[in-house]
Amino acid sequence: MSGDLVPERRDLRVSHEERDAVAEKLRVAAGDGRLTMEELDQRLEVALAARTYGELEAVLRDLPAAPGVATPTPVSKELVQLKTGSGQIRRDGVWAVPRRMEVEIGSGHAILDFTQAVLTQPTMELSVAIGSGQLLLIVPPGVAADVDSVTVRSGSIRQRARLEPGAPVDLLVTVSGSVKSGSVVVRRPRRSFWDWLRRRPRP
């Protein structure tokens, strides 16, 4: 895997599928006698908790038969417009955060998951127009959402991911616009299956 990733790609976020693929390569390597059971346990813990390609590269670097992990090439746009009537919109996994985003929701719902998003600038302007639907923002540590500029009629805004004083902010999402009878929810990522299995604390 070493040499397959250029330096700037090592900081990109990885998906659950890519973590699982590396975990399977480690198990195969242990079955071939390349890793001891202790080494396997240590590397599995690192791989399943990895957030970037660089962290996955580290656990495979000394395994000569291990193929590289595919690297996405997300492209950041100036403006992204998302619109749904009664359907669902999702942005999750590895995706490039644009400078501006406009989201229009009728009675459906949209999910913007920043857990593995590629951050190309420190801020994003998010304009919303929500009828009776819902917008869910999933923000990991380092990402903050400011929803103070949203106008609400009979709907609601639930901010469940407030920053601790002095915490670093890699991306600030400034939300503006209007909500009629729908809602905007901001929360932290929930534990994955592997985190639950290993009894890791919630993010």
N, C-alpha and C positions, 0 to 999 in steps of 0.2 A: 504493500500500500504506500510505502514511503516514496516520495517523488511524484505521486499522482496528484497531489494537492499543492497548488501554488499558495504562497503564504497568506494572501488575503482571503482565500477560500476557507482556511482552517477555522475562521471565526464564525462561519455560517452555522445556523442551527440545524440539527438533525431531527428526523421524524421517528415515531415509534417503530415503524417497519424497518428502518435502517439500524436502529439499536438492536432489534430482534435478529436481524441478519448477521450482525457482527457477533452477537451472543452465540448463534448457531455455529459460526466459523470457529469460535473459541472451543466449543464443545467437541467439534470434529478434530481440532488440533490436539485436545486432551486425549481423545480416543486414539490418535495416531502416536501418542507418547511424546508429543512436543511440549506439553505442559503437565505439571503435577496437579493433583487435585487442589492443593492449597493455592497454586498460581491461578488455576481455573476460577476458583471462588473469588479471589481478589480481582481478577480482570473482569469477571461477570458483573461484580458490583460496580466497577468503574464504567463499564459499557452501558449498563442499564440506567445509570444515572447521568450519562454523558449528555451535554447540551450542544456541543459543537463537533464538527468533523475532525478538528485537531485532537480532541479527547479520544475519539474512536480510533484515529490513526495510531495513537500511542500504544493501545493494547494489542495492535496487530503488527507493529513495526518489525519485530524480530521473528515473525512467522513467514518464511520465504514463499510458501505456497498460497498465502492469503491474497485474493484479488482485491482490488481497490473498491472503495465505496463510491457510488455515483454521486457526482456533485451537481446540484442544480445551478442554473444560471438565471435567477430571477432578475427582471429588469424593472427598475423603479420608474413610475410615470408621474407626470406633473399633476394630473387629475384622473380619478377613477370614479365613475358614476354607477351606482347599484340601485336597481329598482325592482320591487316585487309587489304584486297585488295580494294574493292569499298564499303565496308559496314561501319557500325558504331560500335564503342566501347564506353561504358560508365562505369565509376566508380563514383557512387554518393551515397547519403544516408550515412549509417553507414558502413564504410569499413576501414580495418586496413592498414595503410601506410607501405609499405615494406621499407627495407633499400636501395634496388636498383630496378629500373624498366626500362625495355627496350620496346620501342614502335615503331613498324614498320607500316607505313601507305602508301598505294599505292595512290589511288584516293579517298579514303573514308575519314572519320574523326573520331577523338577520343575526348572524353570529360573526363577530370579528375577534379571532383568537390571535393574540400577539405573542404567544408563548415561544414559537419558533420563527417568528417573522424576522426578515432581514431589515435592519434599521439603517437607512441611508441618509437620514438627517435627524436633527434633534427634536423636531416638532412636526405635527400633522394637524391640519385643520379639517374637522369633521362636521359637515352640515347635515342635519337630519330633518326629515318631514315624516312624522309617524301618525297614522290614523289610530286604529285600535290594535295594532300589532306591537311587537316587542323588538328592541335592539339589545343584544347582549355583547358586552365588551369583556373579554378575558385578558387581564393584564398581569404579567409576571412581575416579580421584583425588578425595578429599573424602568418600568413603564407606568406612567401616571395618566389619569383621565380627569380633565377639568370639565364638569357638567354644569357649572354655575350659570352659563349663558343660555340654557335651554328654557323655553317658555312652555309651561305645562297648563293645560285646561283642567280636565278631570282625570288625567292619567297620573303617573308617578315616576320618580327617579330614585333609584336605590344605589347608593354609593357604598360598596362593601370592600373596597380596596384602597383605603386611605393610606397615604405615605407616612412613614414614621419621620419625625423631625430629624433633619440632617441626612436622610437617605439619598443616595445618588439617583439621578434621573437621566436615563439614556434617551427616552422618548416621552414627550409631553403631547397628549392628544387633547386638543381643545375642541369641545363639542358645543355647537350652537344650533339653533333652529327651533322647531316646535313639536310638541307631543299633544295630541287630542285626548283620547281615552286609553291610549296605549302606555308603554313603559320603556324606560332605559335602565338597564341593570349593568353595573360594573362590579366584577368580582375577580378574585385570584384563581389560578388554575387549581383543579382538584387533583388528588392523587391518582396516578395511573394504576393499572392492575399490579404491575411489578412493585410499585411503591407500597401498595396495600399488602401484597404478599410478604414483603420484607419488613413490614411494620414501620416503614419510614413515616416521619411526621408529615402533616399537611404542609404544602408550600407556604 
